[in-house]
Amino acid sequence: MPTYFAARRVRGPAWNATAPMREQALWAEHAAFMNALAAEGFVVLGGPLGTGEEVLLVIAAASEPIIRARLAADPWTDARLLVIKSVQPWAVLLDGRGAPQDPNK
């Protein structure tokens, strides 16, 4: 069973508050990067929370340092459009996709 993490990212100092997400600088590069992470199964789920000030990513990875290193390569990280707020291990106890979970873990 994979190890999951919940990574929360927040808008950084370079975020243009007057422009929607898809009109931020480097949108195409960021979207391509994130789509590639999802295609390889590293990012399982992801998207803005609520009004969009925070992003939640569910990530399948071996460790927090791996996650931080991978997200550091996002063009929006280098441009300071998004910064990591937190990365926490996530113990999945319920999975509505029909995959039974071991209640003893």
C-alpha positions as CSV (number, residue, x, y, z in Angstrom):
1,M,0.0,0.0,0.0
2,P,1.4,3.4,-0.9
3,T,2.3,6.0,1.7
4,Y,0.2,9.2,1.3
5,F,0.9,12.7,2.4
6,A,-1.3,15.9,2.5
7,A,0.7,18.8,1.2
8,R,-0.7,22.3,1.6
9,R,0.6,25.2,-0.5
10,V,-0.3,28.8,-0.1
11,R,0.0,31.8,-2.4
12,G,3.5,33.3,-2.2
13,P,4.6,36.9,-2.4
14,A,4.7,37.0,-6.2
15,W,1.0,36.0,-6.5
16,N,-1.0,38.7,-8.4
17,A,-4.2,39.1,-6.2
18,T,-5.9,40.9,-9.1
19,A,-5.6,38.0,-11.5
20,P,-7.3,34.6,-11.5
21,M,-5.2,31.4,-11.1
22,R,-5.0,30.7,-14.8
23,E,-3.8,34.2,-15.6
24,Q,-0.8,34.1,-13.1
25,A,2.7,34.2,-14.6
26,L,4.0,30.9,-15.8
27,W,0.5,29.2,-15.7
28,A,1.2,27.0,-18.7
29,E,4.5,25.8,-17.3
30,H,3.1,25.2,-13.8
31,A,0.1,23.3,-15.2
32,A,2.3,21.1,-17.4
33,F,4.5,20.3,-14.4
34,M,1.6,19.4,-12.2
35,N,-0.1,17.4,-14.9
36,A,3.2,15.4,-15.3
37,L,3.3,14.7,-11.5
38,A,-0.3,13.5,-11.7
39,A,0.3,11.3,-14.8
40,E,3.1,9.5,-13.0
41,G,1.0,8.9,-9.9
42,F,3.0,11.1,-7.6
43,V,0.1,13.6,-7.2
44,V,-3.0,11.6,-6.6
45,L,-5.4,14.5,-6.1
46,G,-4.9,18.2,-6.1
47,G,-6.6,21.6,-6.4
48,P,-7.4,24.9,-4.6
49,L,-9.3,24.8,-1.4
50,G,-12.2,27.2,-0.8
51,T,-11.6,30.6,-2.4
52,G,-8.2,29.5,-3.6
53,E,-5.7,30.9,-1.2
54,E,-4.5,27.4,-0.4
55,V,-4.0,24.3,-2.5
56,L,-4.3,20.7,-1.2
57,L,-2.2,18.0,-2.8
58,V,-2.6,14.3,-1.9
59,I,0.7,12.8,-2.8
60,A,2.0,9.2,-2.9
61,A,5.6,9.3,-1.9
62,A,8.2,7.6,0.4
63,S,9.0,10.7,2.5
64,E,8.5,14.4,3.1
65,P,12.0,15.4,1.7
66,I,11.1,13.7,-1.6
67,I,7.9,15.7,-1.8
68,R,9.7,19.0,-1.0
69,A,12.4,18.3,-3.6
70,R,9.8,17.4,-6.3
71,L,7.7,20.5,-5.6
72,A,10.8,22.7,-5.6
73,A,11.1,22.0,-9.3
74,D,7.6,23.6,-9.9
75,P,8.0,26.8,-11.9
76,W,5.6,28.4,-9.4
77,T,7.9,27.5,-6.5
78,D,10.9,29.3,-8.0
79,A,8.8,32.3,-9.0
80,R,7.4,32.5,-5.4
81,L,3.8,32.1,-6.6
82,L,3.2,29.1,-4.3
83,V,5.1,28.1,-1.2
84,I,4.7,25.0,1.0
85,K,2.7,25.6,4.1
86,S,2.9,22.0,5.4
87,V,3.5,18.4,4.5
88,Q,2.0,15.8,6.7
89,P,1.7,12.0,6.5
90,W,-1.9,10.9,5.9
91,A,-3.2,7.6,7.3
92,V,-6.0,6.6,4.9
93,L,-8.6,4.6,6.8
94,L,-11.5,5.0,4.4
95,D,-11.3,4.5,0.7
96,G,-14.6,4.8,-1.2
97,R,-13.0,3.3,-4.4
98,G,-13.5,-0.2,-3.0
99,A,-10.0,-0.8,-1.8
100,P,-10.2,-2.3,1.7
101,Q,-8.0,-0.8,4.3
102,D,-6.3,-2.8,7.1
103,P,-7.9,-1.5,10.3
104,N,-4.9,-2.7,12.3
105,K,-2.5,-0.1,10.8
